[in-house]
Amino acid sequence: MLLRNNNVGKPLIVILTREIDNSVDQVINWLNFIGTYRIIRITNNRKIKIKRIVLNNNEIDLMLNIDNNELSIKEVYSFWVRNGYFSHDYIFESNDIILQEKVNKFLNSEWKYLNDYFIFLLSKKFKCIGNYKELLPNKLIQLYYAKKVGLSIPNTNIVSGSGVYINKGSIITKPIKDIFTFEKNKIGLATKTKVVSDFKDQVNFFPSLIQSRIDKNFELRIYFFKNKFYAAAIFTGMNSEVDYRSQANKEKLRIVPYLIPRKIKNKLKKLMYLLKIESGSIDMIVSKNMQYYYLEVNPVGYFDNISSVCNFNIEKDIALYLAKK
């Protein structure tokens, strides 16, 4: 989606994101209100053509064609790596199906290197939000560093069979990397964090992540941006889901602004530094005895829900950062 491309000559703000992302929509609304820049939103369904890539002793240049609109690196002012990638529509066709598959696999591999270079160059040369190498940081590595900086974490195991360390009813399971989604007959299904209550002994299965279930007082959803925290406490009520986002009756949720203790805030800053993350949504749980447990951070997590309910105006702060001279 290309925006304000009629303002030729104005500096560019480039946003790399999914086609549907309400948090980005809100930031763009603020940028349009400020109105001093052109905005290019690049999504996976926008096909890229290379017009010019130069890398020599005298010049570094990049010029792309995006749906018949030119993007010159010389015009870019700031860059937000939210999500997604630069896509292409180069296809090799052949009567030899095996050859066709192998060549297209090779071309996609070559394009991935070009995609990495586009993002690298835009990230290095201009004001940038996001780290394209850390768009989905490993959960286990997160927990490792969280423990190192002094944050409490749930007891965590990767198991591929039952054993004495399994305490049925007091553990939860969730994907090691990301959720699994599946669609059939126009019905979408997805995995979610779930309490383990039915566990068959002496069964071997694919290595799976299990954690001790924390008897929670409330959940914390924290958006971290440039060393600033926007924290909301989420009270889910009795007999609620493990994760508030899975709760069917959202009307029972109570979301209020929350002041994070300074010690916890400092530890989170150290953790984000180690993970090379400058913006993202942090999930924590506060137990009944007011102990803070770190769960994970998602650099592309949504923030519009807590921003609107708690009147944080996160979208405005991001827009001002991208546009500030």
Secondary structure, DSSP 8 states (H G I E B T S, - for coil): -EE-TTSTTS-EEEEE--S--HHHHHHHHHHHHH-SSEEEEE-TTSBEEEEEEEESSS-EEEEEEETTEEEEGGGEEEEEE-S---B-------S-HHHHHHHHHHHHHHHHHHHHHHHHHHHHHSEEE--GGGSS--HHHHHHHHHHTT-B---EEEESS--TT--TTSEEEE-SSS--EEEETTEEEE---EE-----TT---S-EEEEE---EEEEEEEEEETTEEEEEEEE--TT--SSGGG-S-GGG-EEEE----HHHHHHHHHHHHHTT-SEEEEEEEEETT--EEEEEEETT---HHHHHHTT--HHHHHHHHHH--
